[in-house]
Amino acid sequence: MAHSNSAKKRVRQNEKHRLVNRWRKSAVRDSIRAFDDAVADGKTDEAATQLKEVYKRLDKIAAKGTIHKKTAARKKSRLAKQMNKKTVG
């Protein structure tokens, strides 16, 4: 257990940041799930809208430091690949 005041404060801050990061990651997963559902149903217009939303969320959480920017780029690339495969092929 932390003894100094600064260490106790750091514990409190870490817990807050952990909860915020979990919320952000959950929101991204929800967006990706909505995109996957739209692609699976063949709704290309809705899927394109969802893809923009996912891009926006990924960019935001990468900017905040919740995930690495290259992780966000990889996820965006894979989602775009999935979208192109469904619409073209």
N, C-alpha and C positions, 0 to 999 in steps of 0.2 A: 504494500500500500504506500502511496505517496506521502511524504512527510512535510516537505516544504510547501509554502503557499503557491509558489509558481508551478510546482509539479501537480498540485491538486487542480489548479486552474487548467493546466494542459490536459489533464484527464477529462475534465468537463468539456473542454473544446473538442477533444477527439471524439467524444461520444456524440456531440451535436453534428460534427462533420460526417461521422459515420452514418448517421440517420439521414442526413441530407443526400449523401452520395447513394445510399440505398434507394431513396425515393427517386432520384434522377435515373438510375439504372433501370428501375422498375418501369418508369414512364417510357423509356426507350424500348424496353421489351414489349410493352403494350402496343406501342406504335408499330413495331416490327410484326407483331402478331396480326394487327389489323391489315397491314400490307399483305402478309402471307394469305390471309383469308380472301382478300380481294383478288389476288392473283389466282388462287385456287378456284374461285368461282368464275373466273374469266372476265371479270369487270375491269377492263383495262383503264378506263377513265378514272374510276375510283382508285385503282392501284397507283396510277400516276400521281394523284393527289396525295395519297398516303405516303408515297415515296418521298415527295417533297417535305412532308411533315417529319419523316424519319431523318432525312438529311439535316433538317433544321435542328432537331433535338440532338443528333449526334455531334454536330458542330458546336452547339452550345455547351454540352457537357465536356467536350474535349477542351474547349476554351477555359472552362472552369477548373480543369485538372482532375475531374472525376475519372476519366479514362484518357489514355494517351492519344495524341492526335493521329498516330499511324494506325492504332486500333480502330479509330473512327473511320479512317480512310479505307481500311480493309473491309469493314462492314458495309460501307457505302458501295464499294466496288462489287462485292458479292451480291448485294441487293439489286444493283443495276444489271448485273449479269443475269440474275433470275428474271428480272422484268423483261430484258431483251429476249431471253430464251422463250418466254411465254408469248410475247407479242409477235416476234419474227418467226420462230420455229414452231 
